[in-house]
Amino acid sequence: MKITAKSRYALRILLDIAAHDSGAPRPIREISVSQGISEKFIGRLAVPLRRAGLVESERGARGGLRLARFPEKITLLAIVQATDGPLALLRCLSKPGACKKQGSCAAELAWKEVNEALSGALEKTTLADVLAAHRRIFGQSDPAPEPDYCI
């Protein structure tokens, strides 16, 4: 299983908003410049993040995105699920009837344990944890954006 670009970019967007929290919405243009992500892609990612209750959006000249929850209440699992759907290493773990051996496969139990361990690690890691690491590495400033063409 691979964490998709949508999830990676969503985390960067949320991290940017958290790092620049002034109480006012963070303009999408500023997030775009800071993170090297196109405004269009940020706009597309804002929809599932808003539906999941992770961000709020505000239109207008002073509009943009703001966190809908405290960073301590936003888990990496919630971000991945918002952008990529339920976490499942294998199709048989998330879709009944996906495999003829489902329910009678010893390997299924092993994969289920690995999937649960990954989910647990993502559930216990919060945006606040990532923000703290960011601040340890970069202080209060942001690193210069590097173009990221991996979409």
Short mmCIF file of the C-alpha atoms (twelve columns), coordinates in Angstrom:
data_MODEL
# 
_entry.id   MODEL 
# 
loop_
_atom_site.group_PDB 
_atom_site.id 
_atom_site.type_symbol 
_atom_site.label_atom_id 
_atom_site.label_alt_id 
_atom_site.label_comp_id 
_atom_site.label_asym_id 
_atom_site.label_seq_id 
_atom_site.Cartn_x 
_atom_site.Cartn_y 
_atom_site.Cartn_z 
_atom_site.pdbx_PDB_model_num 
ATOM 1   C CA . MET A 1   0.000   0.000   0.000  1 
ATOM 2   C CA . LYS A 2   1.183   3.479   -0.792 1 
ATOM 3   C CA . ILE A 3   0.029   6.742   0.725  1 
ATOM 4   C CA . THR A 4   -1.176  8.724   -2.278 1 
ATOM 5   C CA . ALA A 5   -0.141  12.201  -3.341 1 
ATOM 6   C CA . LYS A 6   -3.574  13.432  -2.265 1 
ATOM 7   C CA . SER A 7   -2.925  12.388  1.334  1 
ATOM 8   C CA . ARG A 8   0.630   13.728  1.336  1 
ATOM 9   C CA . TYR A 9   -0.472  17.072  -0.083 1 
ATOM 10  C CA . ALA A 10  -3.439  17.247  2.298  1 
ATOM 11  C CA . LEU A 11  -1.073  16.866  5.245  1 
ATOM 12  C CA . ARG A 12  1.162   19.628  3.851  1 
ATOM 13  C CA . ILE A 13  -1.857  21.918  3.424  1 
ATOM 14  C CA . LEU A 14  -3.077  21.275  6.963  1 
ATOM 15  C CA . LEU A 15  0.439   21.711  8.327  1 
ATOM 16  C CA . ASP A 16  0.749   25.037  6.522  1 
ATOM 17  C CA . ILE A 17  -2.563  26.248  7.935  1 
ATOM 18  C CA . ALA A 18  -1.581  25.137  11.453 1 
ATOM 19  C CA . ALA A 19  1.875   26.727  11.216 1 
ATOM 20  C CA . HIS A 20  0.368   30.067  10.151 1 
ATOM 21  C CA . ASP A 21  -2.622  30.076  12.473 1 
ATOM 22  C CA . SER A 22  -3.556  33.660  13.209 1 
ATOM 23  C CA . GLY A 23  -7.248  33.053  13.740 1 
ATOM 24  C CA . ALA A 24  -8.013  34.291  10.233 1 
ATOM 25  C CA . PRO A 25  -8.407  31.966  7.258  1 
ATOM 26  C CA . ARG A 26  -5.181  31.212  5.391  1 
ATOM 27  C CA . PRO A 27  -5.570  32.311  1.753  1 
ATOM 28  C CA . ILE A 28  -5.200  29.469  -0.739 1 
ATOM 29  C CA . ARG A 29  -2.767  31.611  -2.732 1 
ATOM 30  C CA . GLU A 30  -0.446  31.828  0.295  1 
ATOM 31  C CA . ILE A 31  -0.653  28.084  0.909  1 
ATOM 32  C CA . SER A 32  0.138   27.524  -2.762 1 
ATOM 33  C CA . VAL A 33  3.227   29.729  -2.677 1 
ATOM 34  C CA . SER A 34  4.415   28.346  0.662  1 
ATOM 35  C CA . GLN A 35  3.962   24.691  -0.275 1 
ATOM 36  C CA . GLY A 36  4.608   24.735  -4.020 1 
ATOM 37  C CA . ILE A 37  1.194   23.186  -4.716 1 
ATOM 38  C CA . SER A 38  -1.124  24.596  -7.362 1 
ATOM 39  C CA . GLU A 39  -4.130  26.580  -6.174 1 
ATOM 40  C CA . LYS A 40  -6.356  24.348  -8.285 1 
ATOM 41  C CA . PHE A 41  -5.113  21.177  -6.564 1 
ATOM 42  C CA . ILE A 42  -5.510  22.786  -3.123 1 
ATOM 43  C CA . GLY A 43  -9.078  23.690  -4.065 1 
ATOM 44  C CA . ARG A 44  -9.786  20.101  -5.090 1 
ATOM 45  C CA . LEU A 45  -8.342  18.735  -1.839 1 
ATOM 46  C CA . ALA A 46  -10.254 21.260  0.273  1 
ATOM 47  C CA . VAL A 47  -13.554 19.583  -0.636 1 
ATOM 48  C CA . PRO A 48  -12.927 16.186  1.025  1 
ATOM 49  C CA . LEU A 49  -11.092 17.860  3.906  1 
ATOM 50  C CA . ARG A 50  -14.121 20.069  4.503  1 
ATOM 51  C CA . ARG A 51  -16.526 17.128  4.252  1 
ATOM 52  C CA . ALA A 52  -14.446 15.261  6.846  1 
ATOM 53  C CA . GLY A 53  -14.647 18.235  9.203  1 
ATOM 54  C CA . LEU A 54  -10.916 18.930  9.095  1 
ATOM 55  C CA . VAL A 55  -11.065 22.411  7.542  1 
ATOM 56  C CA . GLU A 56  -13.537 25.222  7.155  1 
ATOM 57  C CA . SER A 57  -13.516 27.439  4.109  1 
ATOM 58  C CA . GLU A 58  -14.437 31.064  3.798  1 
ATOM 59  C CA . ARG A 59  -15.088 32.821  0.515  1 
ATOM 60  C CA . GLY A 60  -14.252 36.370  -0.418 1 
ATOM 61  C CA . ALA A 61  -11.328 38.726  -0.372 1 
ATOM 62  C CA . ARG A 62  -10.408 37.720  3.181  1 
ATOM 63  C CA . GLY A 63  -11.303 34.087  2.624  1 
ATOM 64  C CA . GLY A 64  -9.299  30.925  2.657  1 
ATOM 65  C CA . LEU A 65  -8.980  27.809  4.788  1 
ATOM 66  C CA . ARG A 66  -8.749  27.338  8.538  1 
ATOM 67  C CA . LEU A 67  -8.599  24.253  10.704 1 
ATOM 68  C CA . ALA A 68  -12.004 23.056  11.887 1 
ATOM 69  C CA . ARG A 69  -10.424 21.290  14.872 1 
ATOM 70  C CA . PHE A 70  -7.404  21.802  17.065 1 
ATOM 71  C CA . PRO A 71  -4.258  20.171  15.598 1 
ATOM 72  C CA . GLU A 72  -4.275  17.730  18.547 1 
ATOM 73  C CA . LYS A 73  -7.649  16.429  17.324 1 
ATOM 74  C CA . ILE A 74  -6.626  15.833  13.692 1 
ATOM 75  C CA . THR A 75  -4.985  12.449  13.161 1 
ATOM 76  C CA . LEU A 76  -3.026  11.273  10.165 1 
ATOM 77  C CA . LEU A 77  -5.590  8.480   9.834  1 
ATOM 78  C CA . ALA A 78  -8.387  11.057  9.505  1 
ATOM 79  C CA . ILE A 79  -6.420  12.848  6.782  1 
ATOM 80  C CA . VAL A 80  -5.754  9.638   4.827  1 
ATOM 81  C CA . GLN A 81  -9.364  8.514   5.166  1 
ATOM 82  C CA . ALA A 82  -10.650 11.927  4.060  1 
ATOM 83  C CA . THR A 83  -8.577  11.926  0.887  1 
ATOM 84  C CA . ASP A 84  -8.168  8.227   0.033  1 
ATOM 85  C CA . GLY A 85  -11.055 6.485   1.791  1 
ATOM 86  C CA . PRO A 86  -10.807 3.580   4.235  1 
ATOM 87  C CA . LEU A 87  -7.314  2.308   4.902  1 
ATOM 88  C CA . ALA A 88  -6.857  -1.243  3.649  1 
ATOM 89  C CA . LEU A 89  -3.624  -2.903  2.631  1 
ATOM 90  C CA . LEU A 90  -5.540  -5.455  0.588  1 
ATOM 91  C CA . ARG A 91  -8.938  -5.402  -1.051 1 
ATOM 92  C CA . CYS A 92  -10.083 -8.426  0.940  1 
ATOM 93  C CA . LEU A 93  -9.732  -6.412  4.154  1 
ATOM 94  C CA . SER A 94  -12.249 -3.793  3.105  1 
ATOM 95  C CA . LYS A 95  -14.566 -5.415  0.599  1 
ATOM 96  C CA . PRO A 96  -16.622 -8.494  1.476  1 
ATOM 97  C CA . GLY A 97  -16.540 -11.091 -1.281 1 
ATOM 98  C CA . ALA A 98  -13.385 -9.662  -2.857 1 
ATOM 99  C CA . CYS A 99  -11.635 -13.026 -2.547 1 
ATOM 100 C CA . LYS A 100 -12.892 -16.626 -2.725 1 
ATOM 101 C CA . LYS A 101 -10.822 -17.521 0.334  1 
ATOM 102 C CA . GLN A 102 -12.039 -14.630 2.450  1 
ATOM 103 C CA . GLY A 103 -12.816 -15.834 5.958  1 
ATOM 104 C CA . SER A 104 -10.861 -19.061 5.541  1 
ATOM 105 C CA . CYS A 105 -7.403  -17.711 4.801  1 
ATOM 106 C CA . ALA A 106 -4.626  -17.768 7.392  1 
ATOM 107 C CA . ALA A 107 -2.783  -14.964 5.550  1 
ATOM 108 C CA . GLU A 108 -5.856  -12.764 5.852  1 
ATOM 109 C CA . LEU A 109 -5.420  -12.729 9.638  1 
ATOM 110 C CA . ALA A 110 -1.775  -11.678 9.317  1 
ATOM 111 C CA . TRP A 111 -2.609  -8.905  6.846  1 
ATOM 112 C CA . LYS A 112 -5.447  -7.752  9.090  1 
ATOM 113 C CA . GLU A 113 -3.025  -7.395  12.021 1 
ATOM 114 C CA . VAL A 114 -0.573  -5.413  9.885  1 
ATOM 115 C CA . ASN A 115 -3.410  -3.199  8.637  1 
ATOM 116 C CA . GLU A 116 -4.579  -2.584  12.213 1 
ATOM 117 C CA . ALA A 117 -1.024  -1.725  13.312 1 
ATOM 118 C CA . LEU A 118 -0.681  0.805   10.496 1 
ATOM 119 C CA . SER A 119 -4.096  2.276   11.281 1 
ATOM 120 C CA . GLY A 120 -3.132  2.493   14.954 1 
ATOM 121 C CA . ALA A 121 0.101   4.331   14.182 1 
ATOM 122 C CA . LEU A 122 -1.716  6.810   11.938 1 
ATOM 123 C CA . GLU A 123 -4.457  7.232   14.562 1 
ATOM 124 C CA . LYS A 124 -2.032  8.092   17.354 1 
ATOM 125 C CA . THR A 125 -0.030  10.586  15.268 1 
ATOM 126 C CA . THR A 126 -1.663  14.002  15.146 1 
ATOM 127 C CA . LEU A 127 -1.206  17.155  13.147 1 
ATOM 128 C CA . ALA A 128 0.140   18.696  16.382 1 
ATOM 129 C CA . ASP A 129 2.900   16.042  16.431 1 
ATOM 130 C CA . VAL A 130 3.867   16.852  12.842 1 
ATOM 131 C CA . LEU A 131 3.708   20.594  13.577 1 
ATOM 132 C CA . ALA A 132 6.025   20.133  16.579 1 
ATOM 133 C CA . ALA A 133 8.513   18.228  14.399 1 
ATOM 134 C CA . HIS A 134 8.262   20.952  11.754 1 
ATOM 135 C CA . ARG A 135 9.056   23.631  14.333 1 
ATOM 136 C CA . ARG A 136 11.992  21.629  15.721 1 
ATOM 137 C CA . ILE A 137 13.461  21.356  12.238 1 
ATOM 138 C CA . PHE A 138 12.674  24.807  10.839 1 
ATOM 139 C CA . GLY A 139 11.904  26.953  13.867 1 
ATOM 140 C CA . GLN A 140 8.987   29.283  13.264 1 
ATOM 141 C CA . SER A 141 9.941   29.889  9.638  1 
ATOM 142 C CA . ASP A 142 9.007   27.779  6.668  1 
ATOM 143 C CA . PRO A 143 11.477  26.064  4.390  1 
ATOM 144 C CA . ALA A 144 11.717  27.477  0.903  1 
ATOM 145 C CA . PRO A 145 9.161   25.705  -1.269 1 
ATOM 146 C CA . GLU A 146 10.503  23.147  -3.673 1 
ATOM 147 C CA . PRO A 147 8.500   22.415  -6.786 1 
ATOM 148 C CA . ASP A 148 6.805   19.067  -6.359 1 
ATOM 149 C CA . TYR A 149 5.619   17.587  -9.605 1 
ATOM 150 C CA . CYS A 150 4.459   14.306  -8.095 1 
ATOM 151 C CA . ILE A 151 0.701   14.376  -8.644 1 
# 
